[in-house]
């Protein structure tokens, strides 16, 4: 999970003019749970 986030962050940093059309294929249940817990 963490490496996916790093890859997305690196791509966003490297190509700031690009818009991500879909990140859904990178999201799994564990990532959602972690994100949920981080907001609490």
TALIN-V118651 format. One line per field, one symbol per residue. ss: DSSP state (@ for helix, = for strand, . for the rest). phi: phi as a letter, one per 40 degrees, with the letter a starting at -180 (. if undefined). burial: # if it has 24 or more other ideal C-beta (glycine too) atoms within 12 Angstrom, else .. A space follows every 50 residues. Layout:
ss->???
phi->???
burial->???
//
This chain:
ss->.@@@@@@@@@@@@@.........@@@..@@@@@@@@@@..
phi->.cccccccccccccbcccbccabdcccbcccccccccccc
burial->........................................
//
